[in-house]
């Protein structure tokens, strides 16, 4: 009896362990979404095995038809999805039409190391698959948190496509999720480039206008400064001229005064000299006249004396 109980307990433990292991093996630790235009999502467990597959649009359902990806390695599943997309014409081998096509791989998990490891290995697998099929296309990878995936699921799209659409909305806020919900990654990327180009063009035009405005203001400042300098120079020239005229007038006035003074002094000296000469002449004339008169008087007296003497002599004789 005891042996039967022990065996029963052992079986229960084994079943519980097995069930737990099974549950652990079936629980995704990350979700890998792939967007071309077909959009699909792969649930990956801790052993990198696909435990769930889901199509997000009709194109996704189409490339999954006839394909069983459960319990396959995630790298093999990615290779199969890309090969089917090429076969169904979503990715063309024609370089002229394929150029610019992007395979968007987004890993959703809260485990950073798991996301990094998956993105690196899956990008390598995708690039090799494209090369093996002679297809020139780009592969981009991103990683987001589980909450981001939940947000995208509510909108009916993968987190990878939500990221792409929100990049568009950052460039043009009028864009809605519904506008590009069914668009291919190629079309979304094309629109993104177009908006960036237009925005850069607008920024260049704005910068050019701002530069023109600044240059115009600078020109006005230069003209104003030149006018100010001109006015200042003009005022200085005016002051210089006034000062020159003032100095000239002052100089002329002083010169005239000096000349007049000198002239007056010379005239005064001349008059003095003339007066002196006149005085001397008058004095000399008076002296001469006096001498002449004296001599004349003496001569007359002498003559009178002689005459008187002669008269006396005559009287004696008589």
C-alpha positions in Angstrom: 0.0 0.0 0.0 2.8 2.4 1.0 4.5 1.5 -2.3 1.5 2.4 -4.3 1.2 5.8 -2.6 4.8 6.5 -3.2 4.5 5.6 -6.9 1.4 7.8 -7.2 3.2 10.8 -5.6 6.2 10.2 -7.9 3.9 10.2 -10.9 2.3 13.4 -9.8 5.6 15.1 -9.3 6.8 14.0 -12.8 3.5 15.2 -14.3 3.7 18.5 -12.6 7.4 19.0 -13.6 6.6 18.0 -17.1 3.6 20.3 -17.2 5.6 23.2 -15.8 8.4 22.5 -18.3 5.9 22.4 -21.1 4.3 25.7 -20.0 7.7 27.3 -19.7 8.6 26.1 -23.2 5.4 27.5 -24.7 5.7 30.9 -23.0 7.1 33.6 -25.3 9.8 35.8 -23.8 9.9 38.0 -26.9 7.9 38.8 -30.0 9.5 39.3 -33.4 7.4 41.3 -35.9 8.3 41.5 -39.5 7.0 44.2 -41.8 7.5 44.4 -45.6 3.9 45.0 -46.5 3.0 41.6 -45.2 3.0 42.1 -41.5 3.4 39.1 -39.2 4.5 38.3 -35.7 6.5 35.4 -34.2 6.3 34.5 -30.5 9.7 33.2 -29.4 10.5 31.3 -26.2 13.7 31.3 -24.1 15.1 28.6 -26.4 14.7 30.8 -29.6 11.9 28.5 -30.8 8.7 29.9 -32.4 5.7 29.2 -30.2 3.2 31.4 -31.9 2.5 32.9 -35.3 0.1 35.7 -36.2 -0.7 37.6 -39.4 -1.6 41.3 -39.0 -3.0 41.9 -42.5 -4.2 39.9 -45.5 -0.8 40.0 -47.1 0.6 38.5 -44.0 -1.9 35.7 -44.1 -1.0 35.1 -47.7 2.7 34.5 -47.1 1.9 32.2 -44.2 -0.3 29.9 -46.2 0.9 26.4 -46.3 3.7 27.2 -43.8 4.0 25.7 -40.3 6.5 27.7 -38.3 5.6 26.4 -34.8 8.6 24.8 -32.9 11.0 25.9 -35.7 14.1 28.0 -34.8 13.3 31.7 -35.1 16.1 32.2 -37.6 14.7 29.5 -39.9 11.2 31.1 -39.6 12.5 34.5 -40.6 14.3 32.9 -43.6 11.0 31.2 -44.6 9.0 34.4 -44.3 11.4 36.4 -46.5 11.6 33.7 -49.1 7.8 33.5 -49.3 7.7 37.3 -49.7 10.1 37.1 -52.6 8.1 34.3 -54.2 4.8 36.1 -53.9 6.3 39.3 -55.4 6.3 41.5 -52.3 10.1 41.8 -52.7 11.2 41.9 -56.3 14.5 40.6 -57.8 14.4 43.6 -60.1 16.9 46.0 -58.7 15.2 49.1 -60.2 12.0 48.3 -58.3 13.5 46.7 -55.2 15.9 49.5 -54.4 14.7 51.2 -51.2 12.6 48.2 -50.0 13.0 47.7 -46.3 12.4 44.6 -44.2 11.6 46.0 -40.8 12.3 43.5 -37.9 11.2 44.7 -34.4 11.8 42.7 -31.2 9.4 43.4 -28.3 10.6 42.3 -24.9 11.5 43.7 -21.5 14.8 41.8 -21.5 17.4 44.0 -23.1 20.0 41.2 -23.6 17.4 39.0 -25.4 16.4 41.8 -27.7 20.0 42.6 -28.6 20.9 39.0 -29.3 17.8 38.4 -31.5 18.2 41.5 -33.5 21.8 40.8 -34.3 21.2 37.1 -35.4 18.0 37.9 -37.3 19.5 40.8 -39.3 22.3 38.5 -40.3 19.8 35.8 -41.4 17.7 38.3 -43.3 20.7 39.8 -45.2 22.0 36.4 -46.2 18.5 35.3 -47.4 18.2 38.4 -49.6 21.7 37.9 -51.0 21.1 34.3 -51.7 18.0 35.4 -53.8 20.0 38.2 -55.5 17.7 40.8 -54.0 19.0 44.3 -53.2 17.0 45.3 -50.1 17.7 46.8 -46.7 17.1 45.3 -43.3 16.4 47.5 -40.3 16.0 46.3 -36.7 14.5 47.9 -33.7 13.7 46.9 -30.1 10.7 48.0 -28.0 9.1 47.2 -24.6 6.2 44.9 -24.3 3.9 47.9 -23.5 4.7 49.3 -26.9 3.6 46.0 -28.5 0.3 46.2 -26.5 -0.2 49.7 -27.7 0.3 48.7 -31.4 -2.0 45.6 -31.1 -4.9 47.9 -30.0 -4.4 49.7 -33.3 -4.3 46.5 -35.2 -0.7 46.9 -36.4 2.8 45.6 -35.4 5.0 47.8 -33.1 7.4 48.1 -36.0 4.8 49.7 -38.3 3.6 51.9 -35.4 7.1 53.2 -35.0 7.3 54.0 -38.7 4.0 55.8 -38.8 4.9 57.9 -35.7 8.1 59.0 -37.4 5.8 60.3 -40.2 3.6 62.0 -37.6 6.6 63.8 -36.2 7.2 65.3 -39.6 3.5 65.9 -40.4 1.1 66.0 -37.4 -1.9 65.7 -39.7 -1.1 62.1 -40.6 -3.1 59.4 -38.8 -2.5 55.7 -38.2 -5.3 54.8 -40.5 -3.7 56.7 -43.4 -0.7 54.3 -43.5 -2.0 51.3 -41.6 -2.1 49.2 -44.8 0.9 50.8 -46.5 4.1 48.9 -47.2 7.3 49.8 -45.4 8.7 51.1 -48.7 5.8 53.5 -49.2 6.1 54.8 -45.6 9.9 55.3 -46.0 9.3 57.1 -49.3 6.9 59.5 -47.6 9.3 60.0 -44.7 12.1 61.0 -47.1 9.7 63.3 -49.0 8.6 65.1 -45.8 12.2 65.5 -44.6 13.2 67.0 -47.9 10.3 69.5 -47.8 11.0 70.4 -44.2 14.7 70.9 -44.9 13.8 73.0 -47.9 11.4 75.1 -45.7 14.2 75.5 -43.1 16.6 76.5 -45.7 14.1 79.1 -47.0 13.5 80.4 -43.5 17.2 80.6 -42.8 17.7 82.4 -46.1 14.9 84.9 -45.2 16.3 85.3 -41.7 19.8 85.8 -43.2 18.4 88.4 -45.6 16.6 90.2 -42.8 19.8 90.2 -40.7 21.8 91.4 -43.6 19.2 94.1 -44.3 19.3 95.2 -40.7 23.1 95.1 -40.8 23.0 97.3 -44.0 20.7 99.7 -42.2 23.0 99.8 -39.3 26.0 100.4 -41.6 24.1 103.1 -43.5 23.0 104.6 -40.2 26.5 104.4 -38.9 27.9 105.9 -42.1 25.3 108.7 -41.9 26.2 109.2 -38.3 29.9 109.3 -39.2 29.1 111.5 -42.1 27.1 113.9 -39.9 29.8 113.8 -37.3 32.5 114.5 -39.9 30.3 117.2 -41.4 29.8 118.7 -38.0 33.5 118.4 -37.3 34.3 119.9 -40.6 31.8 122.7 -39.9 33.4 123.2 -36.5 36.8 123.1 -38.1 35.7 125.6 -40.8 34.1 127.8 -38.2 37.3 127.6 -36.1 39.4 128.3 -39.2 37.2 131.3 -40.0 37.2 132.4 -36.4 41.0 132.0 -36.3 41.4 133.6 -39.6 39.1 136.5 -38.7 40.8 136.7 -35.3 44.2 136.5 -37.1 43.1 139.1 -39.6 41.6 141.2 -36.9 44.8 141.0 -34.8 46.9 141.5 -37.9 44.8 144.5 -38.9 45.1 145.8 -35.4 48.8 145.3 -35.4 49.0 146.8 -38.8 46.8 149.7 -37.8 48.8 150.1 -34.6 52.1 149.9 -36.5 50.8 152.2 -39.1 49.6 154.6 -36.5 52.9 154.3 -34.7 54.7 154.8 -38.0 52.5 157.7 -38.8 53.0 159.0 -35.3 56.7 158.6 -35.6 56.6 160.1 -39.1 54.6 163.0 -37.8 57.0 163.3 -34.9 59.9 163.2 -37.2 58.4 165.7 -39.6 57.5 167.9 -36.7 61.0 167.5 -35.4 62.4 168.3 -38.8 60.0 171.3 -39.1 61.0 172.4 -35.6 64.7 172.1 -36.6 64.0 173.9 -39.8 62.1 176.6 -38.0 64.9 176.8 -35.5 67.5 177.0 -38.1 65.5 179.5 -40.1 65.0 181.6 -37.0 68.7 181.4 -36.1 69.6 182.3 -39.6 67.1 185.1 -39.7 68.3 186.3 -36.3 71.9 186.1 -37.5 71.0 187.8 -40.7 69.1 190.5 -38.9 72.0 190.9 -36.4 74.5 191.1 -39.1 72.3 193.5 -41.0 71.9 195.6 -38.0 75.6 195.6 -37.3 76.3 196.4 -40.9 73.8 199.1 -40.8 75.2 200.5 -37.6 78.7 200.2 -39.0 77.6 202.0 -42.0 75.9 204.6 -39.9 79.0 204.8 -37.8 81.2 205.3 -40.8 78.8 207.8 -42.2 78.7 209.7 -39.0 82.5 209.6 -38.8 82.7 210.9 -42.4 80.3 213.6 -41.5 82.4 214.6 -38.5 85.5 214.7 -40.6 83.8 216.9 -43.2 82.7 219.2 -40.4 86.2 219.5 -39.1 87.5 220.4 -42.5 84.9 223.0 -42.9 
